[in-house]
Amino acid sequence: MRKTLIIAIVCFFAAALNFSLAQVKVAYVDSEVIIKQLPEAQEVQKKLEDLQKQYVDTITAKESSLKSKADAFKVKYEDAQKQAEAGTLTPDQLKALETELGAMQVEIQKEEQDLYEYKQAVQQVLMNTQAELFKPVKKKIIDVIEQVAKELKYNFVLDKAGETVLYGDKEMDLTFKVLDKLK
């Protein structure tokens, strides 16, 4: 009798679990494919590429200037070394040359640091601009995904590219139940 009751309970829970699993419908989309083919996304991408090109041009000019100064420093340093080894410099000339080379070196290091900081700032600006420009495009995509999911009665829609949930049926959300348990 007891075995029969346990078997009946197990069968009941298995059937209930199977029934509840059959009710959940999950689908996915590939957001990269959608974004590549959506005209609004292509326009945003073009704007970002144009902005990035401006920054790249500025960075290239700064790097070129820095390289020229580093080359000039190297030539000046090697020339000073040759003159010092040949003994053609007076102590005052040697001291003035050392001061000049030190100032050049400090200037080059400062420009290197400025360039590094500029690159970091550019990267941050580009990330922020991308997020801002893509916000309406992403909202449009998410809204359409939600409409399609509701029409086809999907509980969840995942993003194949980002492995994230793009749409979730509110009834399946356990967030507040978990929070209540935690409290």
Secondary structure by P-SEA (a helix, b strand, c coil): caaaaaaaaaaaaaaaaaaaaaabbbbbbcaaaaaaacaaaaaaaaaaaaaaaaaaaaaaaaaaaaaaaaaaaaaaaaaaaaaaaaccccaaaaaaaaaaaaaaaaaaaaaaaaaaaaaaaaaaaaaaaaaaaaaaaaaaaaaaaaaaaaaacccbbbbccccccccccccccaaaaaaaaac
